[in-house]
């Protein structure tokens, strides 16, 4: 299968349709789940989908090393290329790596200013302007809508889509829209919110917020806990 065809058939087209065309540049999307459910795998899936389109992606990890993040990409791409019989695997992989950057800020070293500095350096010295930014491991519990407004300002300047992950718990409080903490208290600053939950067979991905649309569509999307690949639900 050719790269373009693989991208057109991606299960993420289901997400695009459910949220009326996609997240959109300058907007913030958050995937919420308990520990170990597959948030990083979902973000990598989003990144690979963008990379397959020839777009630049910046993956920011706040709780994993660069080596661990690269392993996610290598393993999921290997599964994807095998499952879909992708043509020219080596050439596609090299192209994806040229369009991707991984930055890690461990031990609470992340800040808006450090992110701005990194983006400025990439653009001025590497001619690299990301069209998608991923932030994995963000501490939503200790953040306010002002913090998210700062992130939104950064991605609007690029402009880029911003996808983030948040850890929730079984006992987390939910607001009237069903959004759990730690994102419920800042949900007005987020455009799209997804929730991942394991039902014993697969990880189901549900849509909790779709921009300002009052009627949220049912999202038929899942993640295989073995291969870490996204799939369409029947």
C-alpha positions as a printed Julia matrix, in Angstrom:
234×3 Matrix{Float64}:
   0.0    0.0    0.0
   1.23   3.49  -0.82
   1.76   6.08   1.92
  -1.0    8.38   0.61
  -3.55   5.57   0.51
  -2.61   4.51   4.05
  -3.18   8.03   5.28
  -6.54   8.29   3.53
  -7.67   5.03   5.14
  -6.43   5.96   8.62
  -8.92   5.41  11.47
  -8.24   9.02  12.44
 -10.44  10.07   9.54
 -13.28   8.86  11.82
 -12.14  11.38  14.42
 -11.93  14.14  11.81
 -15.52  13.46  10.77
 -16.77  13.28  14.36
 -15.31  16.68  15.24
 -16.41  18.31  12.0
 -13.14  18.33  10.1
 -10.49  17.93  12.77
  -8.99  19.78  15.69
  -7.77  22.77  13.68
  -4.61  24.83  14.0
  -4.44  27.05  17.04
  -6.73  24.69  18.96
  -6.12  22.34  21.89
  -7.16  18.69  22.08
  -6.75  16.53  25.19
  -6.95  12.75  25.56
  -7.81  11.63  29.1
  -7.26   8.14  30.53
  -6.07   6.24  33.55
  -2.43   5.17  33.88
  -1.29   2.59  31.31
  -4.34   2.72  29.05
  -2.57   4.06  25.95
  -2.45   7.86  25.95
   1.09   8.01  24.56
   0.22   5.44  21.89
  -2.74   7.58  20.85
  -0.56  10.69  20.58
   2.01   8.77  18.54
  -0.81   7.59  16.29
  -1.84  11.2   15.73
   1.77  12.15  15.06
   2.32   9.35  12.52
  -0.86  10.37  10.72
   0.45  13.93  10.42
   3.95  12.79   9.46
   2.47  10.64   6.69
   1.09  13.87   5.23
   4.58  15.37   5.17
   3.86  17.72   8.08
   6.33  18.66  10.81
   5.61  17.33  14.3
   7.13  18.28  17.67
   6.67  15.66  20.39
   7.21  17.06  23.89
   7.46  14.52  26.7
   7.35  15.57  30.35
   7.61  12.11  31.91
   9.55   9.85  29.5
  13.03   9.91  27.99
  13.64  10.59  24.32
  14.78   6.98  23.88
  11.49   5.68  25.27
   9.47   8.0   23.03
  11.44   6.89  19.96
  10.73   3.28  20.89
   7.0    4.03  20.81
   7.35   5.48  17.31
   9.5    2.6   16.06
   7.2   -0.11  17.44
   3.94   1.45  16.32
   5.29   2.3   12.86
   6.58  -1.28  12.49
   3.16  -2.67  13.42
   1.41  -0.25  11.08
   3.67  -0.88   8.09
   3.34  -4.64   8.55
  -0.44  -4.63   9.06
  -1.01  -2.47   5.98
   1.78  -3.9    3.78
   3.26  -0.43   3.33
   5.47   0.09   0.27
   9.04   1.42   0.67
   9.03   1.09   4.46
  12.61   2.29   4.86
  12.08   5.38   2.71
   8.86   6.3    4.52
  10.5    5.82   7.9
  13.42   8.09   7.02
  10.98  10.75   5.8
   9.0   10.55   9.03
  12.11  10.98  11.14
  13.18  14.04   9.16
   9.83  15.64   9.88
   9.79  14.85  13.63
  11.5   16.36  16.65
  11.41  14.99  20.21
  12.05  17.23  23.22
  11.95  16.02  26.83
  11.56  18.16  29.95
  11.82  15.82  32.9
  11.62  16.61  36.62
   9.38  19.64  36.33
  11.69  21.56  33.99
   8.99  22.4   31.43
   7.79  25.98  31.07
   6.09  28.08  28.43
   9.26  30.12  28.0
  11.41  27.05  27.45
   8.95  25.83  24.84
   9.02  29.2   23.11
  12.83  29.18  23.12
  12.94  25.68  21.63
  10.5   26.6   18.88
  12.41  29.78  18.1
  15.68  27.85  17.85
  14.17  25.2   15.55
  12.76  27.81  13.22
  15.86  29.99  13.1
  18.52  27.28  12.91
  16.82  24.2   11.59
  14.09  25.68   9.4
  11.66  23.49  11.3
   8.2   24.86  12.05
   5.88  22.21  13.56
   2.32  22.02  12.32
   1.38  19.64  15.12
   2.65  19.81  18.71
   2.15  16.99  21.21
   2.63  17.45  24.96
   2.59  14.16  26.85
   2.45  14.09  30.67
   1.14  17.62  31.33
   0.16  18.24  34.97
  -3.38  19.53  34.48
  -4.22  19.22  38.18
  -2.02  22.19  39.01
  -2.85  24.33  36.0
  -5.39  27.04  35.28
  -7.15  28.31  32.18
  -4.49  31.03  32.02
  -1.79  28.36  31.66
  -3.68  26.8   28.75
  -4.22  30.25  27.23
  -0.44  30.62  27.2
  -0.06  27.33  25.32
  -2.82  28.34  22.89
  -0.99  31.6   22.15
   2.16  29.66  21.28
   0.47  27.23  18.88
  -1.54  30.01  17.26
   1.68  31.82  16.43
   3.04  28.79  14.53
   0.14  27.98  13.69
  -0.21  24.37  14.81
  -2.61  21.91  16.4
  -1.85  21.0   20.0
  -2.67  17.53  21.35
  -2.07  16.74  25.02
  -2.57  13.87  27.46
  -3.98  13.87  30.99
  -4.09  11.17  33.66
  -7.39  10.59  35.42
  -8.59   8.03  37.99
 -11.59   5.8   38.55
 -12.84   8.05  41.38
 -12.26  11.35  39.55
 -15.0   13.94  39.86
 -16.83  14.73  36.61
 -18.6   17.9   35.57
 -22.07  18.11  34.0
 -20.65  17.27  30.56
 -19.02  14.11  31.91
 -15.49  15.46  31.7
 -13.32  14.07  34.51
 -10.69  15.82  36.55
  -7.93  16.82  36.17
  -9.29  18.58  33.06
 -12.87  19.32  34.17
 -11.85  22.56  35.9
 -10.17  23.87  32.73
 -12.44  22.37  30.07
 -13.54  25.81  28.84
  -9.95  26.35  27.63
  -9.9   23.08  25.66
 -11.49  22.59  22.24
 -11.7   18.79  21.96
 -11.64  16.24  24.81
 -11.38  12.47  24.31
 -11.51   9.74  26.93
  -9.86   6.31  26.65
 -11.09   3.33  28.69
 -10.32  -0.4   28.57
 -13.41  -2.64  28.37
 -11.52  -5.93  28.71
 -11.03  -6.46  24.98
  -9.95  -3.14  23.54
  -9.42   0.45  24.53
 -12.48   2.44  23.5
 -12.06   6.12  22.7
 -15.01   8.37  23.42
 -15.67  11.99  22.53
 -16.55  14.23  25.49
 -16.22  17.69  23.94
 -16.4   18.79  20.31
 -15.43  22.46  20.11
 -18.61  24.44  20.92
 -21.01  21.91  19.43
 -23.73  21.05  21.98
 -24.44  17.65  20.39
 -21.38  15.44  20.7
 -21.21  12.61  18.16
 -20.54   9.0   19.05
 -16.92   8.24  18.21
 -16.3    4.75  16.84
 -12.6    4.54  17.46
 -10.51   2.08  19.46
  -6.91   1.22  20.26
  -5.59  -2.34  20.22
  -3.75  -2.84  23.56
  -1.42  -5.41  21.94
  -0.33  -3.67  18.74
  -1.09  -0.11  19.99
  -2.72   0.58  16.62
  -5.84   2.69  16.23
  -8.83   1.06  14.53
 -12.38   1.81  13.48
 -15.11   0.19  15.56
 -17.77  -1.75  13.72
